[in-house]
Amino acid sequence: MVRLFVRVRGRVQGVGFRQAAADEARRLGLTGYVKNALARDTVECEVQGTPEAVERFLAWVRVGPPLARVDAVETEPRPDRPPGDFVIRT
């Protein structure tokens, strides 16, 4: 299992990014969360799953949903946690 913290910058708030990211993460069988950061141009995620599923999620995040514009993606490894659901945090 791999667990990453992901910070996505660009036009990612108010464009359906969180819902689309949650849908993609669930489709890939990932656990974790997605939320808007305090900075209006940033969304933060934590994802955990197989290395292949995490890489596919990162590939999706680099593009995002149709109305988004992704300018930068940063990742930081995190220690594994017990599996759970993938949720949208407010």
C-alpha positions, 0 to 999 in steps of 0.5 A: 500500500502507498499513502500520499498527501497531494496538494493541487493548485490552479483553478480547482475550487468551485469547478467540481474538483472535489466531487470528481476527485472523490468519484475517481478515487472511489472508482480506483478503490482508494481510501482517504479524503479531498478538501478545499484548502484555505488558499482559494487556488488549492485542493488537498487530498490524501490517498491510499491504495495500491501503487498502480491505483495511486499513480492513476489517481495522480495522472487524473489529478494532473488534468482534473475535471473539465472546468478545472485548470491544474497549475501544479501538483505536489506530493508527500509520502505519508505512513499507511493507515487502516483502510476506510472510505474516501470522503469529501471534507469541508 
